[in-house]
Amino acid sequence: MMKIVQIAGYLGSGKTTLIIDVAKRLAGQGVKIAILVNDIGAVPVDGAVMQEYGLTVKDIGGGCICCQVVGSLMTTLDNLAKGVHPDMVIIEPTGIAVPESIRQTVLMANKKRAITMELGHTIVLFDTSRAEKLLTYDTLKRLVTTQVKDATIVVLSKADLVTGRDIEASVQAVRAINASAEIIPVSTISGSGIALLMDRIQNVVVPV
């Protein structure tokens, strides 16, 4: 049975770096991982890393994964379930994707193609180093707010680049948008918050 985990967030929030870090750690624990991305060229996983950690990386190209390539996503999930048999699929949408749309596509794939899946967390990264900018400009604010609203976990990324006061300000900003999501400050540089995030990723399942 595949668990589907989505890791989303605005452009430059650190999604790819976090996904590779988490995927390698999970693979080191014996979890078979597949990663689905809109642009495979943007994911710097070389052949040696893929071989060492047994990672499968698939490209869902041709447009935004949440609207223009829904069919490709469903087909890829189907093929993974029948061929690769990963324990977990991590979906990385584009920085302008709406997480709930992708979640609904996963639910649709589960029903229409009879793929046996578990739905894990919808994780959205909020860049603490650009918090004020993300919530100031109207168009950008609307997108970031929509993404954060859809999250079950909000990762405060790049926590090593800001002060404790900045982290608290980001917590308050996120909490004003989403009152129920768990908020986890994370640094892929220091590794802080990664263990807690991995625990949440592995141990929570939402019925589909």
PyMOL commands that place a pseudoatom at each C-alpha (Angstrom):
pseudoatom trace, name=CA, resn=MET, resi=1, chain=A, elem=C, hetatm=0, pos=[0.000, 0.000, 0.000]
pseudoatom trace, name=CA, resn=MET, resi=2, chain=A, elem=C, hetatm=0, pos=[1.411, 3.376, -1.029]
pseudoatom trace, name=CA, resn=LYS, resi=3, chain=A, elem=C, hetatm=0, pos=[1.326, 6.353, 1.287]
pseudoatom trace, name=CA, resn=ILE, resi=4, chain=A, elem=C, hetatm=0, pos=[0.970, 9.664, -0.554]
pseudoatom trace, name=CA, resn=VAL, resi=5, chain=A, elem=C, hetatm=0, pos=[2.638, 12.712, 1.021]
pseudoatom trace, name=CA, resn=GLN, resi=6, chain=A, elem=C, hetatm=0, pos=[2.551, 16.158, -0.558]
pseudoatom trace, name=CA, resn=ILE, resi=7, chain=A, elem=C, hetatm=0, pos=[5.270, 18.730, 0.121]
pseudoatom trace, name=CA, resn=ALA, resi=8, chain=A, elem=C, hetatm=0, pos=[4.272, 22.097, -1.345]
pseudoatom trace, name=CA, resn=GLY, resi=9, chain=A, elem=C, hetatm=0, pos=[5.149, 25.747, -0.945]
pseudoatom trace, name=CA, resn=TYR, resi=10, chain=A, elem=C, hetatm=0, pos=[5.949, 28.912, -2.851]
pseudoatom trace, name=CA, resn=LEU, resi=11, chain=A, elem=C, hetatm=0, pos=[8.941, 29.179, -5.188]
pseudoatom trace, name=CA, resn=GLY, resi=12, chain=A, elem=C, hetatm=0, pos=[12.250, 29.195, -3.352]
pseudoatom trace, name=CA, resn=SER, resi=13, chain=A, elem=C, hetatm=0, pos=[10.871, 27.993, -0.026]
pseudoatom trace, name=CA, resn=GLY, resi=14, chain=A, elem=C, hetatm=0, pos=[13.231, 25.009, 0.070]
pseudoatom trace, name=CA, resn=LYS, resi=15, chain=A, elem=C, hetatm=0, pos=[10.920, 22.170, -1.020]
pseudoatom trace, name=CA, resn=THR, resi=16, chain=A, elem=C, hetatm=0, pos=[13.424, 20.249, -3.134]
pseudoatom trace, name=CA, resn=THR, resi=17, chain=A, elem=C, hetatm=0, pos=[16.204, 20.390, -0.537]
pseudoatom trace, name=CA, resn=LEU, resi=18, chain=A, elem=C, hetatm=0, pos=[13.835, 19.202, 2.184]
pseudoatom trace, name=CA, resn=ILE, resi=19, chain=A, elem=C, hetatm=0, pos=[12.386, 16.419, 0.041]
pseudoatom trace, name=CA, resn=ILE, resi=20, chain=A, elem=C, hetatm=0, pos=[15.805, 15.018, -0.845]
pseudoatom trace, name=CA, resn=ASP, resi=21, chain=A, elem=C, hetatm=0, pos=[16.905, 15.177, 2.802]
pseudoatom trace, name=CA, resn=VAL, resi=22, chain=A, elem=C, hetatm=0, pos=[13.750, 13.437, 4.055]
pseudoatom trace, name=CA, resn=ALA, resi=23, chain=A, elem=C, hetatm=0, pos=[13.757, 10.880, 1.225]
pseudoatom trace, name=CA, resn=LYS, resi=24, chain=A, elem=C, hetatm=0, pos=[17.358, 9.861, 1.900]
pseudoatom trace, name=CA, resn=ARG, resi=25, chain=A, elem=C, hetatm=0, pos=[16.723, 9.524, 5.637]
pseudoatom trace, name=CA, resn=LEU, resi=26, chain=A, elem=C, hetatm=0, pos=[13.586, 7.446, 5.085]
pseudoatom trace, name=CA, resn=ALA, resi=27, chain=A, elem=C, hetatm=0, pos=[15.329, 5.272, 2.514]
pseudoatom trace, name=CA, resn=GLY, resi=28, chain=A, elem=C, hetatm=0, pos=[18.094, 4.715, 5.053]
pseudoatom trace, name=CA, resn=GLN, resi=29, chain=A, elem=C, hetatm=0, pos=[15.420, 3.278, 7.349]
pseudoatom trace, name=CA, resn=GLY, resi=30, chain=A, elem=C, hetatm=0, pos=[14.303, 0.844, 4.672]
pseudoatom trace, name=CA, resn=VAL, resi=31, chain=A, elem=C, hetatm=0, pos=[11.364, 2.824, 3.293]
pseudoatom trace, name=CA, resn=LYS, resi=32, chain=A, elem=C, hetatm=0, pos=[11.023, 2.557, -0.495]
pseudoatom trace, name=CA, resn=ILE, resi=33, chain=A, elem=C, hetatm=0, pos=[10.515, 6.088, -1.825]
pseudoatom trace, name=CA, resn=ALA, resi=34, chain=A, elem=C, hetatm=0, pos=[9.249, 7.518, -5.106]
pseudoatom trace, name=CA, resn=ILE, resi=35, chain=A, elem=C, hetatm=0, pos=[9.312, 11.267, -5.797]
pseudoatom trace, name=CA, resn=LEU, resi=36, chain=A, elem=C, hetatm=0, pos=[6.951, 12.932, -8.279]
pseudoatom trace, name=CA, resn=VAL, resi=37, chain=A, elem=C, hetatm=0, pos=[7.862, 16.395, -9.543]
pseudoatom trace, name=CA, resn=ASN, resi=38, chain=A, elem=C, hetatm=0, pos=[6.693, 18.840, -12.201]
pseudoatom trace, name=CA, resn=ASP, resi=39, chain=A, elem=C, hetatm=0, pos=[10.219, 19.453, -13.463]
pseudoatom trace, name=CA, resn=ILE, resi=40, chain=A, elem=C, hetatm=0, pos=[12.630, 16.557, -13.045]
pseudoatom trace, name=CA, resn=GLY, resi=41, chain=A, elem=C, hetatm=0, pos=[15.532, 18.772, -14.098]
pseudoatom trace, name=CA, resn=ALA, resi=42, chain=A, elem=C, hetatm=0, pos=[15.006, 20.877, -10.979]
pseudoatom trace, name=CA, resn=VAL, resi=43, chain=A, elem=C, hetatm=0, pos=[15.602, 17.916, -8.656]
pseudoatom trace, name=CA, resn=PRO, resi=44, chain=A, elem=C, hetatm=0, pos=[19.360, 17.426, -8.217]
pseudoatom trace, name=CA, resn=VAL, resi=45, chain=A, elem=C, hetatm=0, pos=[19.335, 13.703, -7.483]
pseudoatom trace, name=CA, resn=ASP, resi=46, chain=A, elem=C, hetatm=0, pos=[22.183, 12.117, -9.431]
pseudoatom trace, name=CA, resn=GLY, resi=47, chain=A, elem=C, hetatm=0, pos=[22.396, 8.484, -10.443]
pseudoatom trace, name=CA, resn=ALA, resi=48, chain=A, elem=C, hetatm=0, pos=[24.748, 7.558, -7.613]
pseudoatom trace, name=CA, resn=VAL, resi=49, chain=A, elem=C, hetatm=0, pos=[22.381, 8.919, -4.983]
pseudoatom trace, name=CA, resn=MET, resi=50, chain=A, elem=C, hetatm=0, pos=[19.400, 7.203, -6.611]
pseudoatom trace, name=CA, resn=GLN, resi=51, chain=A, elem=C, hetatm=0, pos=[21.283, 3.892, -6.671]
pseudoatom trace, name=CA, resn=GLU, resi=52, chain=A, elem=C, hetatm=0, pos=[22.568, 4.203, -3.103]
pseudoatom trace, name=CA, resn=TYR, resi=53, chain=A, elem=C, hetatm=0, pos=[19.194, 5.113, -1.628]
pseudoatom trace, name=CA, resn=GLY, resi=54, chain=A, elem=C, hetatm=0, pos=[16.927, 3.298, -4.098]
pseudoatom trace, name=CA, resn=LEU, resi=55, chain=A, elem=C, hetatm=0, pos=[14.984, 6.450, -4.954]
pseudoatom trace, name=CA, resn=THR, resi=56, chain=A, elem=C, hetatm=0, pos=[12.621, 6.578, -7.925]
pseudoatom trace, name=CA, resn=VAL, resi=57, chain=A, elem=C, hetatm=0, pos=[12.107, 10.040, -9.431]
pseudoatom trace, name=CA, resn=LYS, resi=58, chain=A, elem=C, hetatm=0, pos=[9.301, 10.598, -11.951]
pseudoatom trace, name=CA, resn=ASP, resi=59, chain=A, elem=C, hetatm=0, pos=[8.502, 13.698, -13.993]
pseudoatom trace, name=CA, resn=ILE, resi=60, chain=A, elem=C, hetatm=0, pos=[4.929, 14.992, -14.304]
pseudoatom trace, name=CA, resn=GLY, resi=61, chain=A, elem=C, hetatm=0, pos=[5.663, 17.543, -17.011]
pseudoatom trace, name=CA, resn=GLY, resi=62, chain=A, elem=C, hetatm=0, pos=[3.584, 19.663, -19.326]
pseudoatom trace, name=CA, resn=GLY, resi=63, chain=A, elem=C, hetatm=0, pos=[2.063, 22.093, -16.845]
pseudoatom trace, name=CA, resn=CYS, resi=64, chain=A, elem=C, hetatm=0, pos=[1.070, 22.594, -13.241]
pseudoatom trace, name=CA, resn=ILE, resi=65, chain=A, elem=C, hetatm=0, pos=[0.494, 19.274, -11.512]
pseudoatom trace, name=CA, resn=CYS, resi=66, chain=A, elem=C, hetatm=0, pos=[-2.658, 20.591, -9.827]
pseudoatom trace, name=CA, resn=CYS, resi=67, chain=A, elem=C, hetatm=0, pos=[-4.584, 21.576, -12.955]
pseudoatom trace, name=CA, resn=GLN, resi=68, chain=A, elem=C, hetatm=0, pos=[-3.066, 20.860, -16.370]
pseudoatom trace, name=CA, resn=VAL, resi=69, chain=A, elem=C, hetatm=0, pos=[-1.583, 17.398, -15.922]
pseudoatom trace, name=CA, resn=VAL, resi=70, chain=A, elem=C, hetatm=0, pos=[-4.114, 15.674, -13.686]
pseudoatom trace, name=CA, resn=GLY, resi=71, chain=A, elem=C, hetatm=0, pos=[-4.306, 12.716, -16.048]
pseudoatom trace, name=CA, resn=SER, resi=72, chain=A, elem=C, hetatm=0, pos=[-0.528, 12.288, -16.037]
pseudoatom trace, name=CA, resn=LEU, resi=73, chain=A, elem=C, hetatm=0, pos=[-0.462, 12.301, -12.242]
pseudoatom trace, name=CA, resn=MET, resi=74, chain=A, elem=C, hetatm=0, pos=[-3.178, 9.663, -12.048]
pseudoatom trace, name=CA, resn=THR, resi=75, chain=A, elem=C, hetatm=0, pos=[-1.467, 7.488, -14.658]
pseudoatom trace, name=CA, resn=THR, resi=76, chain=A, elem=C, hetatm=0, pos=[1.901, 7.806, -12.919]
pseudoatom trace, name=CA, resn=LEU, resi=77, chain=A, elem=C, hetatm=0, pos=[0.444, 6.833, -9.550]
pseudoatom trace, name=CA, resn=ASP, resi=78, chain=A, elem=C, hetatm=0, pos=[-1.190, 3.840, -11.232]
pseudoatom trace, name=CA, resn=ASN, resi=79, chain=A, elem=C, hetatm=0, pos=[2.088, 2.781, -12.885]
pseudoatom trace, name=CA, resn=LEU, resi=80, chain=A, elem=C, hetatm=0, pos=[4.022, 3.176, -9.645]
pseudoatom trace, name=CA, resn=ALA, resi=81, chain=A, elem=C, hetatm=0, pos=[1.528, 1.025, -7.768]
pseudoatom trace, name=CA, resn=LYS, resi=82, chain=A, elem=C, hetatm=0, pos=[1.713, -1.713, -10.405]
pseudoatom trace, name=CA, resn=GLY, resi=83, chain=A, elem=C, hetatm=0, pos=[5.440, -1.567, -11.122]
pseudoatom trace, name=CA, resn=VAL, resi=84, chain=A, elem=C, hetatm=0, pos=[7.741, 0.083, -8.574]
pseudoatom trace, name=CA, resn=HIS, resi=85, chain=A, elem=C, hetatm=0, pos=[5.571, -0.656, -5.501]
pseudoatom trace, name=CA, resn=PRO, resi=86, chain=A, elem=C, hetatm=0, pos=[6.948, 2.178, -3.326]
pseudoatom trace, name=CA, resn=ASP, resi=87, chain=A, elem=C, hetatm=0, pos=[6.033, 2.399, 0.328]
pseudoatom trace, name=CA, resn=MET, resi=88, chain=A, elem=C, hetatm=0, pos=[5.723, 6.161, 0.018]
pseudoatom trace, name=CA, resn=VAL, resi=89, chain=A, elem=C, hetatm=0, pos=[5.227, 8.632, -2.823]
pseudoatom trace, name=CA, resn=ILE, resi=90, chain=A, elem=C, hetatm=0, pos=[6.323, 12.208, -2.163]
pseudoatom trace, name=CA, resn=ILE, resi=91, chain=A, elem=C, hetatm=0, pos=[4.673, 14.715, -4.509]
pseudoatom trace, name=CA, resn=GLU, resi=92, chain=A, elem=C, hetatm=0, pos=[6.434, 18.023, -5.108]
pseudoatom trace, name=CA, resn=PRO, resi=93, chain=A, elem=C, hetatm=0, pos=[4.154, 20.389, -7.060]
pseudoatom trace, name=CA, resn=THR, resi=94, chain=A, elem=C, hetatm=0, pos=[5.207, 23.674, -8.601]
pseudoatom trace, name=CA, resn=GLY, resi=95, chain=A, elem=C, hetatm=0, pos=[5.544, 26.693, -6.357]
pseudoatom trace, name=CA, resn=ILE, resi=96, chain=A, elem=C, hetatm=0, pos=[2.214, 28.074, -7.590]
pseudoatom trace, name=CA, resn=ALA, resi=97, chain=A, elem=C, hetatm=0, pos=[0.195, 24.886, -7.082]
pseudoatom trace, name=CA, resn=VAL, resi=98, chain=A, elem=C, hetatm=0, pos=[-2.848, 24.655, -4.821]
pseudoatom trace, name=CA, resn=PRO, resi=99, chain=A, elem=C, hetatm=0, pos=[-2.378, 21.677, -2.460]
pseudoatom trace, name=CA, resn=GLU, resi=100, chain=A, elem=C, hetatm=0, pos=[-6.082, 20.854, -2.107]
pseudoatom trace, name=CA, resn=SER, resi=101, chain=A, elem=C, hetatm=0, pos=[-6.376, 20.358, -5.878]
pseudoatom trace, name=CA, resn=ILE, resi=102, chain=A, elem=C, hetatm=0, pos=[-3.615, 17.771, -5.766]
pseudoatom trace, name=CA, resn=ARG, resi=103, chain=A, elem=C, hetatm=0, pos=[-5.201, 16.082, -2.774]
pseudoatom trace, name=CA, resn=GLN, resi=104, chain=A, elem=C, hetatm=0, pos=[-8.473, 15.784, -4.678]
pseudoatom trace, name=CA, resn=THR, resi=105, chain=A, elem=C, hetatm=0, pos=[-6.620, 14.309, -7.665]
pseudoatom trace, name=CA, resn=VAL, resi=106, chain=A, elem=C, hetatm=0, pos=[-5.085, 11.666, -5.412]
pseudoatom trace, name=CA, resn=LEU, resi=107, chain=A, elem=C, hetatm=0, pos=[-8.522, 10.829, -4.031]
pseudoatom trace, name=CA, resn=MET, resi=108, chain=A, elem=C, hetatm=0, pos=[-9.868, 10.601, -7.581]
pseudoatom trace, name=CA, resn=ALA, resi=109, chain=A, elem=C, hetatm=0, pos=[-7.021, 8.299, -8.616]
pseudoatom trace, name=CA, resn=ASN, resi=110, chain=A, elem=C, hetatm=0, pos=[-7.734, 6.069, -5.650]
pseudoatom trace, name=CA, resn=LYS, resi=111, chain=A, elem=C, hetatm=0, pos=[-11.404, 5.714, -6.639]
pseudoatom trace, name=CA, resn=LYS, resi=112, chain=A, elem=C, hetatm=0, pos=[-11.180, 5.547, -10.423]
pseudoatom trace, name=CA, resn=ARG, resi=113, chain=A, elem=C, hetatm=0, pos=[-8.097, 3.380, -10.815]
pseudoatom trace, name=CA, resn=ALA, resi=114, chain=A, elem=C, hetatm=0, pos=[-8.544, 1.224, -7.727]
pseudoatom trace, name=CA, resn=ILE, resi=115, chain=A, elem=C, hetatm=0, pos=[-5.032, 2.022, -6.483]
pseudoatom trace, name=CA, resn=THR, resi=116, chain=A, elem=C, hetatm=0, pos=[-4.558, 0.968, -2.884]
pseudoatom trace, name=CA, resn=MET, resi=117, chain=A, elem=C, hetatm=0, pos=[-3.286, 4.125, -1.205]
pseudoatom trace, name=CA, resn=GLU, resi=118, chain=A, elem=C, hetatm=0, pos=[-2.998, 5.835, 2.137]
pseudoatom trace, name=CA, resn=LEU, resi=119, chain=A, elem=C, hetatm=0, pos=[-3.202, 9.603, 2.239]
pseudoatom trace, name=CA, resn=GLY, resi=120, chain=A, elem=C, hetatm=0, pos=[-0.569, 11.177, 4.442]
pseudoatom trace, name=CA, resn=HIS, resi=121, chain=A, elem=C, hetatm=0, pos=[0.103, 14.781, 5.385]
pseudoatom trace, name=CA, resn=THR, resi=122, chain=A, elem=C, hetatm=0, pos=[-0.202, 17.818, 3.172]
pseudoatom trace, name=CA, resn=ILE, resi=123, chain=A, elem=C, hetatm=0, pos=[2.942, 19.705, 4.114]
pseudoatom trace, name=CA, resn=VAL, resi=124, chain=A, elem=C, hetatm=0, pos=[3.386, 23.345, 3.077]
pseudoatom trace, name=CA, resn=LEU, resi=125, chain=A, elem=C, hetatm=0, pos=[6.641, 25.236, 3.493]
pseudoatom trace, name=CA, resn=PHE, resi=126, chain=A, elem=C, hetatm=0, pos=[6.548, 28.831, 4.701]
pseudoatom trace, name=CA, resn=ASP, resi=127, chain=A, elem=C, hetatm=0, pos=[9.846, 30.631, 4.119]
pseudoatom trace, name=CA, resn=THR, resi=128, chain=A, elem=C, hetatm=0, pos=[10.709, 32.411, 7.366]
pseudoatom trace, name=CA, resn=SER, resi=129, chain=A, elem=C, hetatm=0, pos=[13.438, 34.427, 5.638]
pseudoatom trace, name=CA, resn=ARG, resi=130, chain=A, elem=C, hetatm=0, pos=[10.799, 36.056, 3.391]
pseudoatom trace, name=CA, resn=ALA, resi=131, chain=A, elem=C, hetatm=0, pos=[7.808, 36.070, 5.734]
pseudoatom trace, name=CA, resn=GLU, resi=132, chain=A, elem=C, hetatm=0, pos=[6.996, 39.762, 5.406]
pseudoatom trace, name=CA, resn=LYS, resi=133, chain=A, elem=C, hetatm=0, pos=[7.296, 39.739, 1.607]
pseudoatom trace, name=CA, resn=LEU, resi=134, chain=A, elem=C, hetatm=0, pos=[5.136, 36.623, 1.253]
pseudoatom trace, name=CA, resn=LEU, resi=135, chain=A, elem=C, hetatm=0, pos=[2.278, 38.231, 3.133]
pseudoatom trace, name=CA, resn=THR, resi=136, chain=A, elem=C, hetatm=0, pos=[2.582, 41.797, 1.810]
pseudoatom trace, name=CA, resn=TYR, resi=137, chain=A, elem=C, hetatm=0, pos=[2.079, 41.769, -1.970]
pseudoatom trace, name=CA, resn=ASP, resi=138, chain=A, elem=C, hetatm=0, pos=[-1.594, 41.095, -2.767]
pseudoatom trace, name=CA, resn=THR, resi=139, chain=A, elem=C, hetatm=0, pos=[-1.262, 38.454, -5.495]
pseudoatom trace, name=CA, resn=LEU, resi=140, chain=A, elem=C, hetatm=0, pos=[1.509, 36.613, -3.674]
pseudoatom trace, name=CA, resn=LYS, resi=141, chain=A, elem=C, hetatm=0, pos=[-0.341, 36.860, -0.368]
pseudoatom trace, name=CA, resn=ARG, resi=142, chain=A, elem=C, hetatm=0, pos=[-3.452, 35.253, -1.866]
pseudoatom trace, name=CA, resn=LEU, resi=143, chain=A, elem=C, hetatm=0, pos=[-1.466, 32.301, -3.197]
pseudoatom trace, name=CA, resn=VAL, resi=144, chain=A, elem=C, hetatm=0, pos=[0.567, 31.747, -0.032]
pseudoatom trace, name=CA, resn=THR, resi=145, chain=A, elem=C, hetatm=0, pos=[-2.557, 32.071, 2.118]
pseudoatom trace, name=CA, resn=THR, resi=146, chain=A, elem=C, hetatm=0, pos=[-4.354, 29.460, 0.002]
pseudoatom trace, name=CA, resn=GLN, resi=147, chain=A, elem=C, hetatm=0, pos=[-1.410, 27.077, 0.264]
pseudoatom trace, name=CA, resn=VAL, resi=148, chain=A, elem=C, hetatm=0, pos=[-1.110, 27.487, 4.032]
pseudoatom trace, name=CA, resn=LYS, resi=149, chain=A, elem=C, hetatm=0, pos=[-4.864, 27.014, 4.508]
pseudoatom trace, name=CA, resn=ASP, resi=150, chain=A, elem=C, hetatm=0, pos=[-4.631, 23.613, 2.782]
pseudoatom trace, name=CA, resn=ALA, resi=151, chain=A, elem=C, hetatm=0, pos=[-1.817, 22.322, 5.011]
pseudoatom trace, name=CA, resn=THR, resi=152, chain=A, elem=C, hetatm=0, pos=[-2.014, 19.759, 7.778]
pseudoatom trace, name=CA, resn=ILE, resi=153, chain=A, elem=C, hetatm=0, pos=[1.589, 20.642, 8.642]
pseudoatom trace, name=CA, resn=VAL, resi=154, chain=A, elem=C, hetatm=0, pos=[3.260, 23.991, 8.000]
pseudoatom trace, name=CA, resn=VAL, resi=155, chain=A, elem=C, hetatm=0, pos=[7.047, 23.798, 7.927]
pseudoatom trace, name=CA, resn=LEU, resi=156, chain=A, elem=C, hetatm=0, pos=[8.745, 27.063, 8.811]
pseudoatom trace, name=CA, resn=SER, resi=157, chain=A, elem=C, hetatm=0, pos=[11.689, 26.626, 6.471]
pseudoatom trace, name=CA, resn=LYS, resi=158, chain=A, elem=C, hetatm=0, pos=[15.162, 28.185, 6.668]
pseudoatom trace, name=CA, resn=ALA, resi=159, chain=A, elem=C, hetatm=0, pos=[14.808, 28.533, 10.424]
pseudoatom trace, name=CA, resn=ASP, resi=160, chain=A, elem=C, hetatm=0, pos=[18.597, 28.794, 10.732]
pseudoatom trace, name=CA, resn=LEU, resi=161, chain=A, elem=C, hetatm=0, pos=[18.580, 32.092, 8.826]
pseudoatom trace, name=CA, resn=VAL, resi=162, chain=A, elem=C, hetatm=0, pos=[16.344, 34.025, 11.213]
pseudoatom trace, name=CA, resn=THR, resi=163, chain=A, elem=C, hetatm=0, pos=[16.042, 34.903, 14.891]
pseudoatom trace, name=CA, resn=GLY, resi=164, chain=A, elem=C, hetatm=0, pos=[13.773, 33.344, 17.476]
pseudoatom trace, name=CA, resn=ARG, resi=165, chain=A, elem=C, hetatm=0, pos=[11.647, 36.476, 17.322]
pseudoatom trace, name=CA, resn=ASP, resi=166, chain=A, elem=C, hetatm=0, pos=[11.272, 36.020, 13.554]
pseudoatom trace, name=CA, resn=ILE, resi=167, chain=A, elem=C, hetatm=0, pos=[10.199, 32.411, 14.081]
pseudoatom trace, name=CA, resn=GLU, resi=168, chain=A, elem=C, hetatm=0, pos=[7.562, 33.495, 16.575]
pseudoatom trace, name=CA, resn=ALA, resi=169, chain=A, elem=C, hetatm=0, pos=[6.289, 36.155, 14.164]
pseudoatom trace, name=CA, resn=SER, resi=170, chain=A, elem=C, hetatm=0, pos=[5.998, 33.503, 11.444]
pseudoatom trace, name=CA, resn=VAL, resi=171, chain=A, elem=C, hetatm=0, pos=[4.149, 31.195, 13.829]
pseudoatom trace, name=CA, resn=GLN, resi=172, chain=A, elem=C, hetatm=0, pos=[1.646, 33.944, 14.573]
pseudoatom trace, name=CA, resn=ALA, resi=173, chain=A, elem=C, hetatm=0, pos=[1.222, 34.776, 10.867]
pseudoatom trace, name=CA, resn=VAL, resi=174, chain=A, elem=C, hetatm=0, pos=[0.629, 31.132, 9.956]
pseudoatom trace, name=CA, resn=ARG, resi=175, chain=A, elem=C, hetatm=0, pos=[-1.706, 30.552, 12.893]
pseudoatom trace, name=CA, resn=ALA, resi=176, chain=A, elem=C, hetatm=0, pos=[-3.856, 33.483, 11.761]
pseudoatom trace, name=CA, resn=ILE, resi=177, chain=A, elem=C, hetatm=0, pos=[-4.344, 31.687, 8.424]
pseudoatom trace, name=CA, resn=ASN, resi=178, chain=A, elem=C, hetatm=0, pos=[-4.587, 28.083, 9.609]
pseudoatom trace, name=CA, resn=ALA, resi=179, chain=A, elem=C, hetatm=0, pos=[-5.617, 27.426, 13.190]
pseudoatom trace, name=CA, resn=SER, resi=180, chain=A, elem=C, hetatm=0, pos=[-5.362, 23.641, 13.083]
pseudoatom trace, name=CA, resn=ALA, resi=181, chain=A, elem=C, hetatm=0, pos=[-2.156, 22.766, 11.238]
pseudoatom trace, name=CA, resn=GLU, resi=182, chain=A, elem=C, hetatm=0, pos=[0.881, 21.671, 13.212]
pseudoatom trace, name=CA, resn=ILE, resi=183, chain=A, elem=C, hetatm=0, pos=[3.747, 24.161, 12.822]
pseudoatom trace, name=CA, resn=ILE, resi=184, chain=A, elem=C, hetatm=0, pos=[7.309, 22.831, 12.742]
pseudoatom trace, name=CA, resn=PRO, resi=185, chain=A, elem=C, hetatm=0, pos=[10.376, 25.106, 12.362]
pseudoatom trace, name=CA, resn=VAL, resi=186, chain=A, elem=C, hetatm=0, pos=[12.935, 23.250, 10.223]
pseudoatom trace, name=CA, resn=SER, resi=187, chain=A, elem=C, hetatm=0, pos=[16.501, 23.796, 9.070]
pseudoatom trace, name=CA, resn=THR, resi=188, chain=A, elem=C, hetatm=0, pos=[18.007, 21.440, 6.502]
pseudoatom trace, name=CA, resn=ILE, resi=189, chain=A, elem=C, hetatm=0, pos=[21.398, 22.972, 7.352]
pseudoatom trace, name=CA, resn=SER, resi=190, chain=A, elem=C, hetatm=0, pos=[21.404, 22.177, 11.077]
pseudoatom trace, name=CA, resn=GLY, resi=191, chain=A, elem=C, hetatm=0, pos=[18.890, 19.341, 10.839]
pseudoatom trace, name=CA, resn=SER, resi=192, chain=A, elem=C, hetatm=0, pos=[16.652, 20.860, 13.491]
pseudoatom trace, name=CA, resn=GLY, resi=193, chain=A, elem=C, hetatm=0, pos=[13.025, 19.812, 13.201]
pseudoatom trace, name=CA, resn=ILE, resi=194, chain=A, elem=C, hetatm=0, pos=[13.728, 17.057, 10.659]
pseudoatom trace, name=CA, resn=ALA, resi=195, chain=A, elem=C, hetatm=0, pos=[13.286, 14.156, 13.096]
pseudoatom trace, name=CA, resn=LEU, resi=196, chain=A, elem=C, hetatm=0, pos=[9.914, 15.493, 14.274]
pseudoatom trace, name=CA, resn=LEU, resi=197, chain=A, elem=C, hetatm=0, pos=[8.762, 16.034, 10.687]
pseudoatom trace, name=CA, resn=MET, resi=198, chain=A, elem=C, hetatm=0, pos=[9.784, 12.503, 9.695]
pseudoatom trace, name=CA, resn=ASP, resi=199, chain=A, elem=C, hetatm=0, pos=[7.861, 11.090, 12.654]
pseudoatom trace, name=CA, resn=ARG, resi=200, chain=A, elem=C, hetatm=0, pos=[4.744, 12.931, 11.518]
pseudoatom trace, name=CA, resn=ILE, resi=201, chain=A, elem=C, hetatm=0, pos=[5.198, 11.846, 7.890]
pseudoatom trace, name=CA, resn=GLN, resi=202, chain=A, elem=C, hetatm=0, pos=[5.526, 8.170, 8.798]
pseudoatom trace, name=CA, resn=ASN, resi=203, chain=A, elem=C, hetatm=0, pos=[2.852, 7.861, 11.460]
pseudoatom trace, name=CA, resn=VAL, resi=204, chain=A, elem=C, hetatm=0, pos=[-0.187, 9.770, 10.210]
pseudoatom trace, name=CA, resn=VAL, resi=205, chain=A, elem=C, hetatm=0, pos=[-2.700, 8.419, 7.697]
pseudoatom trace, name=CA, resn=VAL, resi=206, chain=A, elem=C, hetatm=0, pos=[-5.879, 10.151, 6.517]
pseudoatom trace, name=CA, resn=PRO, resi=207, chain=A, elem=C, hetatm=0, pos=[-8.614, 7.758, 5.282]
pseudoatom trace, name=CA, resn=VAL, resi=208, chain=A, elem=C, hetatm=0, pos=[-9.218, 7.891, 1.497]
for i in range(1, 208): cmd.bond("trace and resi %d" % i, "trace and resi %d" % (i + 1))
show_as sticks, trace
zoom trace
